[in-house]
Amino acid sequence: TARAFVAGAGAGMLAAVLVTPFDVVKTRRQLYTTLASDPAVAATIDHSASAGNGSTSQVISGILKDEGAPGLFRGAYARVLKVTPACAIMIGVYETGKRVFGLQERGT
């Protein structure tokens, strides 16, 4: 139904925005670990916390210090554009499927 579609879109949008800072930190830590493991590249990369060197809290602090709050939300727009329609479709199909297979009464 349209209601489930809109609810899924809203939930997806909110979730995408809320998890973006953690995804930014995860990506930077993964990239730093990969690059730092190559001796030829390790000497040329940024070893600061904002680049991904450190614990999760150190990376968050480093990003806030070097880039401010917007640094934690890099890529949020692209994530929202990807996740919102996917969640809308998923929830819409799920709710329609429940109705089609008689797992939900019409009034609920």
C-alpha positions as CSV (number, residue, x, y, z in Angstrom):
1,T,0.0,0.0,0.0
2,A,1.0,3.6,-0.4
3,R,1.0,4.1,3.3
4,A,3.5,1.3,3.8
5,F,5.6,2.6,0.9
6,V,5.8,6.1,2.5
7,A,6.5,4.6,6.0
8,G,9.3,2.5,4.5
9,A,10.8,5.5,2.7
10,G,10.7,7.6,5.9
11,A,12.2,4.9,8.0
12,G,14.9,4.2,5.4
13,M,15.8,7.9,5.1
14,L,16.1,8.3,8.9
15,A,18.1,5.2,9.3
16,A,20.5,6.2,6.5
17,V,21.2,9.6,8.1
18,L,21.6,8.1,11.6
19,V,24.1,5.4,10.6
20,T,26.2,7.5,8.2
21,P,28.7,8.7,10.8
22,F,29.5,5.1,11.8
23,D,29.8,4.1,8.2
24,V,32.3,7.0,7.6
25,V,34.4,5.8,10.6
26,K,34.2,2.2,9.5
27,T,35.3,3.0,5.9
28,R,38.2,5.2,7.0
29,R,39.5,2.6,9.5
30,Q,39.2,-0.1,6.8
31,L,41.0,2.0,4.2
32,Y,43.7,3.1,6.7
33,T,44.3,-0.6,7.7
34,T,44.6,-1.7,4.1
35,L,46.9,1.2,3.0
36,A,49.1,1.0,6.2
37,S,49.7,-2.7,5.6
38,D,51.6,-2.0,2.4
39,P,55.1,-0.8,3.2
40,A,55.4,1.1,-0.1
41,V,52.2,3.1,0.6
42,A,52.5,3.4,4.4
43,A,55.1,6.1,4.2
44,T,53.0,8.3,2.0
45,I,49.6,8.2,3.8
46,D,48.1,10.4,6.4
47,H,48.5,8.8,9.8
48,S,46.1,11.1,11.7
49,A,43.1,9.9,13.6
50,S,40.7,11.5,11.1
51,A,42.3,9.4,8.4
52,G,41.3,6.3,10.3
53,N,44.3,5.6,12.5
54,G,43.0,4.7,16.0
55,S,40.0,3.5,17.8
56,T,36.5,4.3,16.8
57,S,36.3,7.1,19.4
58,Q,39.7,8.5,18.3
59,V,38.6,8.5,14.7
60,I,35.3,10.3,15.5
61,S,37.2,12.9,17.6
62,G,39.8,13.4,14.8
63,I,37.1,13.9,12.2
64,L,35.3,16.4,14.4
65,K,38.6,18.3,15.1
66,D,39.8,18.3,11.4
67,E,36.5,18.5,9.5
68,G,33.8,19.4,11.9
69,A,30.4,17.6,12.1
70,P,29.9,17.7,8.3
71,G,32.9,15.3,8.0
72,L,30.9,12.6,9.8
73,F,28.1,12.9,7.3
74,R,30.2,12.6,4.1
75,G,28.2,10.6,1.6
76,A,25.0,10.9,3.5
77,Y,23.2,12.3,0.5
78,A,24.2,9.3,-1.7
79,R,23.3,6.9,1.1
80,V,19.9,8.4,1.4
81,L,19.3,8.2,-2.3
82,K,20.2,4.5,-2.3
83,V,18.5,3.4,0.9
84,T,15.3,5.3,0.8
85,P,13.7,3.7,-2.3
86,A,15.1,0.3,-1.3
87,C,13.3,0.5,2.1
88,A,10.2,1.9,0.6
89,I,10.0,-1.0,-1.8
90,M,10.9,-3.6,0.8
91,I,8.3,-2.5,3.3
92,G,5.6,-1.9,0.6
93,V,6.1,-5.4,-0.8
94,Y,6.2,-7.0,2.7
95,E,2.9,-5.4,3.8
96,T,1.3,-6.2,0.4
97,G,2.5,-9.8,0.7
98,K,1.0,-10.1,4.2
99,R,-2.3,-8.9,2.8
100,V,-2.2,-11.1,-0.3
101,F,-1.4,-14.3,1.7
102,G,-4.0,-13.5,4.3
103,L,-1.6,-12.9,7.1
104,Q,-3.1,-9.5,7.9
105,E,-6.7,-8.4,8.0
106,R,-7.7,-5.5,5.9
107,G,-8.5,-3.1,8.8
108,T,-5.1,-3.4,10.5
